[in-house]
């Protein structure tokens, strides 16, 4: 039994009985749930990517003097370690008073 890739309705999780109908019912409950979870993970992935776009902008705008010449530089520019290595840290070792 073949199903078209883009036009097969997998249904939605937890949206009532009318929305949870799936074209894949003939394959069994396990396959239906698998594709519903896969769809939910895909939607969650794109939502998280959209929420992280401002963070990537903030991370890459820090340290403009470092130019990206390799994948290691790009990885450094897009992680929180870039902000942690900033010269404008508010807490330095010289300002700590150990007693």
C-alpha positions as CSV (number, residue, x, y, z in Angstrom):
1,X,0.0,0.0,0.0
2,X,1.5,3.3,-1.1
3,X,0.7,6.7,0.3
4,X,1.6,10.1,-1.3
5,X,4.3,11.8,0.7
6,X,3.0,15.4,0.8
7,X,-0.8,14.9,0.7
8,X,-1.2,12.2,3.3
9,X,-3.1,13.5,6.4
10,X,-1.4,12.3,9.6
11,X,-3.8,14.0,11.9
12,X,-3.0,16.0,15.0
13,X,-2.2,14.9,18.5
14,X,-4.7,15.8,21.2
15,X,-7.0,18.0,19.1
16,X,-10.2,16.1,19.5
17,X,-11.6,13.1,17.6
18,X,-12.3,14.9,14.4
19,X,-8.7,16.3,14.1
20,X,-7.0,13.1,15.1
21,X,-8.2,11.1,12.1
22,X,-5.4,9.8,10.0
23,X,-5.1,8.3,6.5
24,X,-2.6,5.8,7.9
25,X,-5.2,4.0,10.1
26,X,-4.8,0.9,8.0
27,X,-1.2,0.5,9.1
28,X,-2.0,0.3,12.8
29,X,-1.9,2.4,15.9
30,X,1.9,2.3,16.3
31,X,2.6,3.8,12.8
32,X,-0.1,6.5,13.3
33,X,1.4,7.6,16.6
34,X,4.9,7.5,15.2
35,X,4.0,9.9,12.4
36,X,2.1,12.1,14.7
37,X,5.1,12.4,17.1
38,X,7.4,13.0,14.1
39,X,5.1,15.8,12.9
40,X,5.0,17.3,16.4
41,X,8.9,17.2,16.6
42,X,9.2,18.8,13.2
43,X,6.9,21.7,14.2
44,X,8.7,22.1,17.5
45,X,12.1,22.2,15.7
46,X,11.0,25.1,13.5
47,X,9.5,27.0,16.4
48,X,12.8,26.6,18.4
49,X,14.8,27.8,15.4
50,X,12.6,30.9,15.1
51,X,13.1,31.6,18.8
52,X,16.8,31.2,18.5
53,X,17.4,33.6,15.6
54,X,17.7,36.7,17.9
55,X,20.2,34.8,20.1
56,X,22.3,33.9,17.0
57,X,22.3,37.6,16.1
58,X,23.4,38.6,19.6
59,X,26.1,36.0,19.7
60,X,27.6,36.8,16.3
61,X,27.5,40.6,16.8
62,X,29.8,40.2,19.8
63,X,33.5,40.5,19.1
64,X,33.4,42.1,15.7
65,X,37.2,42.0,15.6
66,X,37.2,38.2,15.2
67,X,36.7,37.3,11.5
68,X,35.2,33.9,10.6
69,X,37.8,32.0,8.5
70,X,37.0,28.4,9.4
71,X,34.3,26.3,10.9
72,X,35.9,26.6,14.3
73,X,35.6,30.4,14.2
74,X,31.9,30.1,13.1
75,X,31.2,27.7,16.0
76,X,32.9,30.2,18.4
77,X,30.8,33.1,17.1
78,X,27.5,31.3,17.4
79,X,27.8,29.9,20.9
80,X,27.4,31.4,24.4
81,X,31.2,31.1,24.9
82,X,31.6,34.1,22.7
83,X,29.7,36.3,25.1
84,X,31.5,34.7,28.1
85,X,34.9,35.7,26.7
86,X,33.9,39.4,26.3
87,X,36.1,42.2,27.6
88,X,33.1,43.8,29.2
89,X,32.5,41.2,31.9
90,X,31.2,42.7,35.1
91,X,32.9,40.3,37.3
92,X,36.7,39.9,37.1
93,X,39.2,38.2,39.4
94,X,40.8,41.4,40.5
95,X,37.5,42.8,41.7
96,X,36.9,39.8,44.0
97,X,38.0,40.2,47.5
98,X,38.8,36.9,49.2
99,X,38.7,37.1,53.0
